[in-house]
Amino acid sequence: MTLIELVEAQAARLQEAGVSFGHGTTHAFDEAAWLVQWALDLPLDGLDEHAARPVSASERLVVDALIDRRIRQRLPAAYLTKQAWLQGVAFYVDERTIVPRSFIAELLADGTIDAWLGAHTRRVLDLCTGNGSLAVLAAMAWPEVSVDGSDLSEDALAVAKINVDAHGLGDRVTLLRSDGLARVHGPYDLILCNPPYVNAASMADLPPEYRAEPELALAGGEDGMDFVRKLLQDAPAQMTEDAVLVLEIGNERANFERAFPTIEAVWLETSAGDDQVLLLTRASLLSS
């Protein structure tokens, strides 16, 4: 059996088992490729190069055991590999945080947010930092800024520290424990936030892979806007005059617009469309 044949066989197993995706991959083939190559200690981007590589019987047993665990435990693949990728950057992750997948990462990488920034942009807050990936990516995108990453969860902050240290950013990224904006050290020129926003009905329908993640980082109350309401109320006091807030709300645009009918938001284009991430100026928050 070759590597590509093994990947195809394992993809069929995942498909037949009805596992859910969305934690770094969107379909069975990509997930199988990731897990097979990780199990065999091969480059994750080297499938084409190694497609014809023979796979030994002992290697098949290793892969079978990993896929068995993925199917049986219904854990996100990232929890099995202890690694997730955003914009080509590797991050450590485990069950103490959600698997990083924020579309804000795209906006940091492609410069979309840069139009609202300038020489005044010196201090950035990544609110609800989780495993610290957006804080790290912000520090990489803008070498001249300092970044605070805050989270209510001490467990999440412990994971974030692993990533900040792994990327050598301990001198520019500070981690803070804070319930929302209560104990952050503002004001900031830019606030990034991927908060808990999943509404109650959607939470009840989540597949096991998502239920394996910390509920604290997902559940946003009846309409998904509990955290966001408090955030938008408190944010102006933690923002400089020209600051902006970049907020991810997933599939909750309709609930956001019902909750904040007068607010002027700029909806930002991502690979998932223009209804997942929005930008708010301090002036728009004060006038709503």
CORZI-V999200 format. One record per pair of residues at least 12 apart in sequence whose ideal C-beta (glycine too) atoms are under 6 Angstrom apart, sorted by sequence separation. I is the first residue (numbers start at 1). J is the second residue. D is the distance in whole Angstrom. If there is no record, write none. Layout:
I&J&D  I&J&D
This chain:
82&94&6  135&147&5  15&28&4  265&278&4  266&279&4  14&28&4  33&47&5  86&100&5  124&138&5  135&149&4  161&175&6  78&93&5  84&99&5  160&175&5  265&280&6  79&95&6  84&100&5  203&219&5  11&28&4  14&31&6  132&149&5  11&29&4  14&32&6  87&105&5  157&175&5  40&59&6  86&105&4  129&149&4  198&218&5  264&284&4  11&32&4  78&99&4  124&145&5  196&217&6  198&219&6  10&32&4  87&109&4  129&151&5  196&218&5  198&220&6  200&222&5  253&275&4  39&62&5  76&99&5  122&145&6  123&146&6  124&147&5  125&148&5  126&149&5  127&150&6  196&219&5  197&220&4  39&63&5  149&173&6  196&220&5  199&223&5  7&32&5  199&224&4  263&288&4  7&33&5  10&36&6  130&156&5  146&172&5  147&173&5  148&174&5  149&175&5  150&176&4  198&224&6  262&288&5  36&63&5  39&66&5  136&163&6  152&179&5  197&224&5  131&159&5  132&160&3  148&176&6  150&178&4  224&252&4  7&36&5  108&137&5  131&160&6  248&277&5  6&36&6  104&134&6  108&138&6  139&169&5  225&255&6  35&66&6  100&131&6  129&160&5  132&163&4  136&167&5  196&227&5  224&255&5  247&278&5  98&130&6  102&134&6  105&137&6  131&163&6  132&164&5  195&227&4  223&255&4  97&130&5  100&133&4  108&141&5  139&172&5  246&279&5  97&131&4  139&173&5  150&184&5  225&259&4  244&279&6  245&280&5  244&281&5  93&131&5  135&173&5  243&282&5  91&131&6  35&77&6  91&133&5  34&77&6  38&81&5  239&282&4  31&77&6  236&282&5  3&50&5  4&51&4  86&133&5  3&51&6  6&55&5  236&285&5  2&52&5  3&53&5  180&230&6  235&285&6  236&286&5  187&238&5  189&240&5  3&55&6  186&238&3  187&239&6  197&249&5  23&76&4  181&234&5  187&240&5  197&250&6  232&285&6  1&55&5  13&67&6  17&71&4  24&78&6  189&243&5  191&245&5  192&246&5  193&247&5  194&248&4  23&78&5  197&252&5  10&67&5  181&238&5  134&192&5  96&155&4  97&156&5  24&84&6  96&156&6  97&159&5  96&159&5  125&188&4  127&191&6  123&188&5  128&193&6  123&189&5  124&190&5  125&191&5  126&192&5  127&193&4  128&194&6  122&189&6  128&195&5  121&189&4  120&189&6  121&190&6  92&162&5  92&163&6  91&163&5  23&99&4  104&192&6  104&194&6  102&194&4  98&213&4  98&217&5  120&242&6  116&244&5  76&209&5  74&208&4  74&209&6  75&212&5  104&246&6  104&248&6  102&248&6  112&268&6  107&268&6  106&270&5  103&270&4  103&272&6  103&276&5  103&277&5  20&207&4  20&209&5
